[in-house]
Amino acid sequence: MSGLRERKKERTREAIQREALRLIASRGYDATTCEQIAAAAEVSPATLYRYFATKEDVVLQDGYDPMIAEAIRARPAHESPLTAVRRGLADTFADVYQGDVAPIRQRTALILSVPALKARSREQLDSLVTHLRGVLAERSGRGHEDFDAEVAASTCAAALEVAVGRWARDGGDLPSHVDAAFAALGHLTSRPHG
């Protein structure tokens, strides 16, 4: 029964976000209210606020961080941290790309074009760093406060942020942009100095 309840909650969350993006595309971010989004999603404003605390959250929230962490956790133990993250992201994006990518691109472009959303997206990056740091620390057998895991997590999150920005700006295939960003990281760590 709880599985059915969780699926219903996920469908409601997706409907709210879908309608929010549709309304914002036609009216603009500032002109769209949470009440209008709730009405379009056929839920009460109270229900909307149970899922999302603010209008910014309606656009920003996603479930990718735990998915990414699980994909990295599932990678073979012998892989380096960079390789595990790179391939874990590839696995995650392969799953995501089985669905409709247009709303993801629309949401990303919106986040990058609305100053309030762009500023709040830093919180998402912090959340990703926390997830990455945790799984990398687990893989290394060290504690969650491990310096190396924190540096690796922050570096990987920054590479992903650059790749997503390029994808939103230039188009193309997000997994290809992500792979290119991680290839660039690999080149930086393997080049001789001097």
PyRosetta script that sets phi, psi and omega in degrees:
from pyrosetta import init, pose_from_sequence

init()
pose = pose_from_sequence("MSGLRERKKERTREAIQREALRLIASRGYDATTCEQIAAAAEVSPATLYRYFATKEDVVLQDGYDPMIAEAIRARPAHESPLTAVRRGLADTFADVYQGDVAPIRQRTALILSVPALKARSREQLDSLVTHLRGVLAERSGRGHEDFDAEVAASTCAAALEVAVGRWARDGGDLPSHVDAAFAALGHLTSRPHG")
pose.set_psi(1, -37.7)
pose.set_omega(1, -179.4)
pose.set_phi(2, -66.8)
pose.set_psi(2, -31.4)
pose.set_omega(2, 176.4)
pose.set_phi(3, -62.6)
pose.set_psi(3, -41.5)
pose.set_omega(3, 177.2)
pose.set_phi(4, -64.8)
pose.set_psi(4, -42.3)
pose.set_omega(4, 179.7)
pose.set_phi(5, -62.6)
pose.set_psi(5, -42.1)
pose.set_omega(5, 179.9)
pose.set_phi(6, -65.9)
pose.set_psi(6, -39.9)
pose.set_omega(6, 177.6)
pose.set_phi(7, -64.0)
pose.set_psi(7, -39.5)
pose.set_omega(7, 178.4)
pose.set_phi(8, -65.0)
pose.set_psi(8, -41.6)
pose.set_omega(8, 177.9)
pose.set_phi(9, -62.3)
pose.set_psi(9, -42.5)
pose.set_omega(9, -179.9)
pose.set_phi(10, -65.0)
pose.set_psi(10, -40.4)
pose.set_omega(10, 177.3)
pose.set_phi(11, -63.5)
pose.set_psi(11, -40.0)
pose.set_omega(11, 178.5)
pose.set_phi(12, -64.7)
pose.set_psi(12, -45.7)
pose.set_omega(12, 178.7)
pose.set_phi(13, -59.1)
pose.set_psi(13, -45.8)
pose.set_omega(13, 179.4)
pose.set_phi(14, -63.1)
pose.set_psi(14, -40.3)
pose.set_omega(14, 179.2)
pose.set_phi(15, -63.4)
pose.set_psi(15, -42.1)
pose.set_omega(15, 179.4)
pose.set_phi(16, -62.6)
pose.set_psi(16, -46.6)
pose.set_omega(16, 179.9)
pose.set_phi(17, -65.0)
pose.set_psi(17, -42.1)
pose.set_omega(17, 179.9)
pose.set_phi(18, -59.8)
pose.set_psi(18, -47.2)
pose.set_omega(18, -180.0)
pose.set_phi(19, -67.6)
pose.set_psi(19, -35.5)
pose.set_omega(19, 177.1)
pose.set_phi(20, -61.3)
pose.set_psi(20, -47.3)
pose.set_omega(20, -179.9)
pose.set_phi(21, -63.7)
pose.set_psi(21, -38.6)
pose.set_omega(21, 178.8)
pose.set_phi(22, -63.7)
pose.set_psi(22, -47.4)
pose.set_omega(22, -179.3)
pose.set_phi(23, -65.5)
pose.set_psi(23, -43.0)
pose.set_omega(23, -179.5)
pose.set_phi(24, -63.9)
pose.set_psi(24, -37.3)
pose.set_omega(24, 178.1)
pose.set_phi(25, -62.9)
pose.set_psi(25, -35.4)
pose.set_omega(25, -177.9)
pose.set_phi(26, -90.1)
pose.set_psi(26, -31.2)
pose.set_omega(26, -175.0)
pose.set_phi(27, -108.7)
pose.set_psi(27, -20.9)
pose.set_omega(27, -173.4)
pose.set_phi(28, 98.3)
pose.set_psi(28, 154.8)
pose.set_omega(28, -176.1)
pose.set_phi(29, -63.4)
pose.set_psi(29, -50.9)
pose.set_omega(29, -175.0)
pose.set_phi(30, -65.8)
pose.set_psi(30, -30.2)
pose.set_omega(30, -177.0)
pose.set_phi(31, -85.3)
pose.set_psi(31, -5.2)
pose.set_omega(31, -178.9)
pose.set_phi(32, -99.5)
pose.set_psi(32, 128.8)
pose.set_omega(32, -179.5)
pose.set_phi(33, -104.0)
pose.set_psi(33, 161.2)
pose.set_omega(33, 176.2)
pose.set_phi(34, -63.6)
pose.set_psi(34, -34.6)
pose.set_omega(34, 179.0)
pose.set_phi(35, -64.2)
pose.set_psi(35, -40.2)
pose.set_omega(35, 177.0)
pose.set_phi(36, -65.8)
pose.set_psi(36, -39.8)
pose.set_omega(36, 178.5)
pose.set_phi(37, -63.7)
pose.set_psi(37, -45.0)
pose.set_omega(37, 179.7)
pose.set_phi(38, -59.9)
pose.set_psi(38, -45.4)
pose.set_omega(38, -179.5)
pose.set_phi(39, -62.1)
pose.set_psi(39, -42.7)
pose.set_omega(39, -179.5)
pose.set_phi(40, -66.0)
pose.set_psi(40, -33.6)
pose.set_omega(40, 179.7)
pose.set_phi(41, -85.7)
pose.set_psi(41, -0.7)
pose.set_omega(41, 179.9)
pose.set_phi(42, 59.4)
pose.set_psi(42, 44.2)
pose.set_omega(42, 173.2)
pose.set_phi(43, -131.2)
pose.set_psi(43, 163.0)
pose.set_omega(43, 176.9)
pose.set_phi(44, -78.0)
pose.set_psi(44, 156.8)
pose.set_omega(44, 174.1)
pose.set_phi(45, -55.8)
pose.set_psi(45, -35.9)
pose.set_omega(45, 178.6)
pose.set_phi(46, -62.3)
pose.set_psi(46, -39.5)
pose.set_omega(46, 177.5)
pose.set_phi(47, -65.4)
pose.set_psi(47, -44.3)
pose.set_omega(47, 177.6)
pose.set_phi(48, -55.1)
pose.set_psi(48, -46.3)
pose.set_omega(48, -177.6)
pose.set_phi(49, -71.4)
pose.set_psi(49, -19.0)
pose.set_omega(49, 172.7)
pose.set_phi(50, -70.5)
pose.set_psi(50, -31.1)
pose.set_omega(50, 179.9)
pose.set_phi(51, -89.5)
pose.set_psi(51, -36.1)
pose.set_omega(51, -174.4)
pose.set_phi(52, -138.3)
pose.set_psi(52, 125.2)
pose.set_omega(52, -177.1)
pose.set_phi(53, -71.4)
pose.set_psi(53, -30.7)
pose.set_omega(53, -176.8)
pose.set_phi(54, -141.3)
pose.set_psi(54, 168.5)
pose.set_omega(54, 175.1)
pose.set_phi(55, -63.1)
pose.set_psi(55, -37.3)
pose.set_omega(55, 176.8)
pose.set_phi(56, -57.9)
pose.set_psi(56, -42.2)
pose.set_omega(56, -179.7)
pose.set_phi(57, -63.6)
pose.set_psi(57, -32.9)
pose.set_omega(57, 179.0)
pose.set_phi(58, -58.4)
pose.set_psi(58, -39.7)
pose.set_omega(58, -179.2)
pose.set_phi(59, -81.1)
pose.set_psi(59, -40.8)
pose.set_omega(59, -169.0)
pose.set_phi(60, -81.4)
pose.set_psi(60, -35.4)
pose.set_omega(60, -171.8)
pose.set_phi(61, -68.0)
pose.set_psi(61, 136.5)
pose.set_omega(61, 172.3)
pose.set_phi(62, -150.2)
pose.set_psi(62, 172.0)
pose.set_omega(62, -178.0)
pose.set_phi(63, -107.1)
pose.set_psi(63, 23.6)
pose.set_omega(63, -172.9)
pose.set_phi(64, -73.7)
pose.set_psi(64, -35.7)
pose.set_omega(64, -174.4)
pose.set_phi(65, -57.9)
pose.set_psi(65, -49.2)
pose.set_omega(65, 177.2)
pose.set_phi(66, -63.8)
pose.set_psi(66, -34.3)
pose.set_omega(66, 177.8)
pose.set_phi(67, -63.5)
pose.set_psi(67, -43.4)
pose.set_omega(67, 179.8)
pose.set_phi(68, -63.9)
pose.set_psi(68, -45.8)
pose.set_omega(68, -180.0)
pose.set_phi(69, -59.7)
pose.set_psi(69, -43.0)
pose.set_omega(69, 179.4)
pose.set_phi(70, -64.8)
pose.set_psi(70, -39.3)
pose.set_omega(70, 179.7)
pose.set_phi(71, -65.3)
pose.set_psi(71, -38.5)
pose.set_omega(71, 178.0)
pose.set_phi(72, -69.3)
pose.set_psi(72, -41.4)
pose.set_omega(72, 179.4)
pose.set_phi(73, -59.0)
pose.set_psi(73, -32.7)
pose.set_omega(73, -177.2)
pose.set_phi(74, -80.9)
pose.set_psi(74, -9.7)
pose.set_omega(74, -179.3)
pose.set_phi(75, -69.8)
pose.set_psi(75, 152.8)
pose.set_omega(75, 179.6)
pose.set_phi(76, -57.9)
pose.set_psi(76, 142.8)
pose.set_omega(76, -175.5)
pose.set_phi(77, -63.4)
pose.set_psi(77, -25.6)
pose.set_omega(77, -177.2)
pose.set_phi(78, -76.1)
pose.set_psi(78, -12.6)
pose.set_omega(78, -178.8)
pose.set_phi(79, -70.3)
pose.set_psi(79, 143.7)
pose.set_omega(79, 175.6)
pose.set_phi(80, -66.4)
pose.set_psi(80, 161.3)
pose.set_omega(80, 178.4)
pose.set_phi(81, -55.3)
pose.set_psi(81, -44.9)
pose.set_omega(81, -179.1)
pose.set_phi(82, -62.7)
pose.set_psi(82, -43.9)
pose.set_omega(82, 179.0)
pose.set_phi(83, -65.4)
pose.set_psi(83, -42.4)
pose.set_omega(83, -179.9)
pose.set_phi(84, -62.5)
pose.set_psi(84, -42.2)
pose.set_omega(84, 179.0)
pose.set_phi(85, -67.9)
pose.set_psi(85, -46.5)
pose.set_omega(85, -179.5)
pose.set_phi(86, -57.0)
pose.set_psi(86, -47.7)
pose.set_omega(86, -178.1)
pose.set_phi(87, -75.5)
pose.set_psi(87, -32.1)
pose.set_omega(87, 174.8)
pose.set_phi(88, -63.7)
pose.set_psi(88, -41.1)
pose.set_omega(88, 176.0)
pose.set_phi(89, -64.7)
pose.set_psi(89, -42.4)
pose.set_omega(89, 178.5)
pose.set_phi(90, -59.6)
pose.set_psi(90, -43.0)
pose.set_omega(90, 178.3)
pose.set_phi(91, -62.3)
pose.set_psi(91, -43.6)
pose.set_omega(91, -179.7)
pose.set_phi(92, -63.5)
pose.set_psi(92, -47.6)
pose.set_omega(92, -177.8)
pose.set_phi(93, -68.1)
pose.set_psi(93, -29.0)
pose.set_omega(93, 175.1)
pose.set_phi(94, -62.4)
pose.set_psi(94, -40.9)
pose.set_omega(94, 177.1)
pose.set_phi(95, -66.9)
pose.set_psi(95, -46.5)
pose.set_omega(95, -178.1)
pose.set_phi(96, -62.1)
pose.set_psi(96, -39.8)
pose.set_omega(96, -176.4)
pose.set_phi(97, -72.1)
pose.set_psi(97, -6.6)
pose.set_omega(97, 174.4)
pose.set_phi(98, -73.1)
pose.set_psi(98, -20.7)
pose.set_omega(98, 178.7)
pose.set_phi(99, -95.9)
pose.set_psi(99, -162.9)
pose.set_omega(99, -179.0)
pose.set_phi(100, -82.5)
pose.set_psi(100, 116.9)
pose.set_omega(100, -176.6)
pose.set_phi(101, -84.7)
pose.set_psi(101, -21.7)
pose.set_omega(101, -176.4)
pose.set_phi(102, -54.9)
pose.set_psi(102, -45.0)
pose.set_omega(102, 178.5)
pose.set_phi(103, -64.4)
pose.set_psi(103, -31.2)
pose.set_omega(103, 178.4)
pose.set_phi(104, -67.1)
pose.set_psi(104, -45.1)
pose.set_omega(104, 178.6)
pose.set_phi(105, -64.4)
pose.set_psi(105, -42.1)
pose.set_omega(105, 179.4)
pose.set_phi(106, -60.9)
pose.set_psi(106, -45.3)
pose.set_omega(106, -179.8)
pose.set_phi(107, -63.8)
pose.set_psi(107, -42.7)
pose.set_omega(107, 179.6)
pose.set_phi(108, -63.6)
pose.set_psi(108, -46.1)
pose.set_omega(108, 178.4)
pose.set_phi(109, -61.1)
pose.set_psi(109, -39.9)
pose.set_omega(109, 178.3)
pose.set_phi(110, -62.8)
pose.set_psi(110, -46.4)
pose.set_omega(110, 179.9)
pose.set_phi(111, -58.6)
pose.set_psi(111, -42.0)
pose.set_omega(111, -177.6)
pose.set_phi(112, -76.1)
pose.set_psi(112, -17.8)
pose.set_omega(112, -176.9)
pose.set_phi(113, -99.6)
pose.set_psi(113, -16.6)
pose.set_omega(113, -179.1)
pose.set_phi(114, -105.3)
pose.set_psi(114, 114.7)
pose.set_omega(114, -175.3)
pose.set_phi(115, -52.6)
pose.set_psi(115, -41.2)
pose.set_omega(115, -179.7)
pose.set_phi(116, -64.4)
pose.set_psi(116, -38.1)
pose.set_omega(116, 178.8)
pose.set_phi(117, -71.6)
pose.set_psi(117, -41.0)
pose.set_omega(117, -179.9)
pose.set_phi(118, -62.1)
pose.set_psi(118, -41.9)
pose.set_omega(118, 178.5)
pose.set_phi(119, -63.9)
pose.set_psi(119, -44.3)
pose.set_omega(119, 179.6)
pose.set_phi(120, -70.5)
pose.set_psi(120, -21.3)
pose.set_omega(120, -179.8)
pose.set_phi(121, -65.8)
pose.set_psi(121, -17.2)
pose.set_omega(121, 174.6)
pose.set_phi(122, -61.2)
pose.set_psi(122, -33.1)
pose.set_omega(122, 177.3)
pose.set_phi(123, -63.3)
pose.set_psi(123, -38.6)
pose.set_omega(123, 177.4)
pose.set_phi(124, -63.4)
pose.set_psi(124, -40.6)
pose.set_omega(124, 178.8)
pose.set_phi(125, -63.8)
pose.set_psi(125, -40.3)
pose.set_omega(125, 176.9)
pose.set_phi(126, -62.0)
pose.set_psi(126, -39.5)
pose.set_omega(126, 178.0)
pose.set_phi(127, -64.2)
pose.set_psi(127, -42.4)
pose.set_omega(127, 178.0)
pose.set_phi(128, -62.1)
pose.set_psi(128, -44.3)
pose.set_omega(128, 179.1)
pose.set_phi(129, -58.7)
pose.set_psi(129, -42.8)
pose.set_omega(129, 179.5)
pose.set_phi(130, -61.0)
pose.set_psi(130, -45.8)
pose.set_omega(130, 178.7)
pose.set_phi(131, -63.4)
pose.set_psi(131, -46.1)
pose.set_omega(131, -179.6)
pose.set_phi(132, -63.7)
pose.set_psi(132, -44.6)
pose.set_omega(132, -179.9)
pose.set_phi(133, -58.7)
pose.set_psi(133, -43.4)
pose.set_omega(133, -180.0)
pose.set_phi(134, -61.7)
pose.set_psi(134, -47.7)
pose.set_omega(134, -177.0)
pose.set_phi(135, -71.8)
pose.set_psi(135, -35.0)
pose.set_omega(135, 177.7)
pose.set_phi(136, -69.0)
pose.set_psi(136, -37.2)
pose.set_omega(136, 176.1)
pose.set_phi(137, -64.6)
pose.set_psi(137, -41.4)
pose.set_omega(137, 176.6)
pose.set_phi(138, -59.0)
pose.set_psi(138, -46.9)
pose.set_omega(138, -177.1)
pose.set_phi(139, -63.1)
pose.set_psi(139, -31.8)
pose.set_omega(139, -178.3)
pose.set_phi(140, -87.9)
pose.set_psi(140, -11.9)
pose.set_omega(140, -177.9)
pose.set_phi(141, 79.6)
pose.set_psi(141, 14.0)
pose.set_omega(141, -179.8)
pose.set_phi(142, -103.9)
pose.set_psi(142, 172.7)
pose.set_omega(142, 179.2)
pose.set_phi(143, -74.9)
pose.set_psi(143, 164.8)
pose.set_omega(143, -178.9)
pose.set_phi(144, -63.4)
pose.set_psi(144, -18.2)
pose.set_omega(144, -179.9)
pose.set_phi(145, -93.2)
pose.set_psi(145, 10.6)
pose.set_omega(145, -178.7)
pose.set_phi(146, -59.7)
pose.set_psi(146, 128.5)
pose.set_omega(146, -177.6)
pose.set_phi(147, -61.5)
pose.set_psi(147, -46.6)
pose.set_omega(147, -178.8)
pose.set_phi(148, -60.3)
pose.set_psi(148, -41.9)
pose.set_omega(148, 179.3)
pose.set_phi(149, -64.9)
pose.set_psi(149, -38.5)
pose.set_omega(149, 179.4)
pose.set_phi(150, -66.5)
pose.set_psi(150, -43.4)
pose.set_omega(150, 178.6)
pose.set_phi(151, -64.1)
pose.set_psi(151, -46.0)
pose.set_omega(151, 179.4)
pose.set_phi(152, -61.6)
pose.set_psi(152, -43.7)
pose.set_omega(152, -179.5)
pose.set_phi(153, -63.1)
pose.set_psi(153, -45.0)
pose.set_omega(153, -179.5)
pose.set_phi(154, -65.0)
pose.set_psi(154, -40.1)
pose.set_omega(154, 179.4)
pose.set_phi(155, -65.3)
pose.set_psi(155, -44.8)
pose.set_omega(155, 179.5)
pose.set_phi(156, -65.4)
pose.set_psi(156, -40.2)
pose.set_omega(156, 178.7)
pose.set_phi(157, -64.6)
pose.set_psi(157, -39.1)
pose.set_omega(157, 178.0)
pose.set_phi(158, -64.8)
pose.set_psi(158, -41.3)
pose.set_omega(158, 177.7)
pose.set_phi(159, -62.0)
pose.set_psi(159, -42.1)
pose.set_omega(159, 178.1)
pose.set_phi(160, -64.0)
pose.set_psi(160, -40.4)
pose.set_omega(160, 179.1)
pose.set_phi(161, -61.2)
pose.set_psi(161, -42.1)
pose.set_omega(161, 177.8)
pose.set_phi(162, -63.7)
pose.set_psi(162, -44.1)
pose.set_omega(162, -179.2)
pose.set_phi(163, -62.6)
pose.set_psi(163, -43.1)
pose.set_omega(163, 179.8)
pose.set_phi(164, -65.6)
pose.set_psi(164, -40.6)
pose.set_omega(164, 177.0)
pose.set_phi(165, -61.5)
pose.set_psi(165, -42.9)
pose.set_omega(165, 177.3)
pose.set_phi(166, -63.3)
pose.set_psi(166, -42.3)
pose.set_omega(166, -179.9)
pose.set_phi(167, -62.1)
pose.set_psi(167, -44.5)
pose.set_omega(167, -179.9)
pose.set_phi(168, -64.2)
pose.set_psi(168, -37.1)
pose.set_omega(168, -177.5)
pose.set_phi(169, -80.9)
pose.set_psi(169, -44.8)
pose.set_omega(169, -170.5)
pose.set_phi(170, -101.1)
pose.set_psi(170, -14.4)
pose.set_omega(170, -176.5)
pose.set_phi(171, 79.9)
pose.set_psi(171, -156.5)
pose.set_omega(171, -178.0)
pose.set_phi(172, 87.9)
pose.set_psi(172, -151.7)
pose.set_omega(172, -173.1)
pose.set_phi(173, -109.6)
pose.set_psi(173, 119.9)
pose.set_omega(173, -177.9)
pose.set_phi(174, -57.5)
pose.set_psi(174, -46.9)
pose.set_omega(174, 179.0)
pose.set_phi(175, -56.6)
pose.set_psi(175, -34.6)
pose.set_omega(175, 178.1)
pose.set_phi(176, -67.0)
pose.set_psi(176, -40.6)
pose.set_omega(176, 177.2)
pose.set_phi(177, -63.8)
pose.set_psi(177, -42.3)
pose.set_omega(177, 179.6)
pose.set_phi(178, -63.7)
pose.set_psi(178, -45.2)
pose.set_omega(178, -179.8)
pose.set_phi(179, -62.7)
pose.set_psi(179, -39.3)
pose.set_omega(179, 178.8)
pose.set_phi(180, -65.0)
pose.set_psi(180, -39.3)
pose.set_omega(180, 178.9)
pose.set_phi(181, -63.6)
pose.set_psi(181, -41.4)
pose.set_omega(181, 179.9)
pose.set_phi(182, -74.5)
pose.set_psi(182, -29.6)
pose.set_omega(182, 173.6)
pose.set_phi(183, -64.5)
pose.set_psi(183, -40.5)
pose.set_omega(183, 177.4)
pose.set_phi(184, -61.8)
pose.set_psi(184, -41.4)
pose.set_omega(184, 175.9)
pose.set_phi(185, -60.8)
pose.set_psi(185, -43.6)
pose.set_omega(185, 179.6)
pose.set_phi(186, -61.8)
pose.set_psi(186, -38.9)
pose.set_omega(186, 178.7)
pose.set_phi(187, -65.1)
pose.set_psi(187, -40.0)
pose.set_omega(187, -179.5)
pose.set_phi(188, -63.9)
pose.set_psi(188, -37.0)
pose.set_omega(188, -177.0)
pose.set_phi(189, -82.8)
pose.set_psi(189, -13.9)
pose.set_omega(189, -177.3)
pose.set_phi(190, -107.3)
pose.set_psi(190, -10.2)
pose.set_omega(190, -179.1)
pose.set_phi(191, -75.2)
pose.set_psi(191, 139.9)
pose.set_omega(191, 174.0)
pose.set_phi(192, -71.4)
pose.set_psi(192, 148.2)
pose.set_omega(192, 179.0)
pose.set_phi(193, -86.6)
pose.set_psi(193, 153.8)
pose.set_omega(193, 173.5)
pose.set_phi(194, 112.9)
pose.dump_pdb("model.pdb")
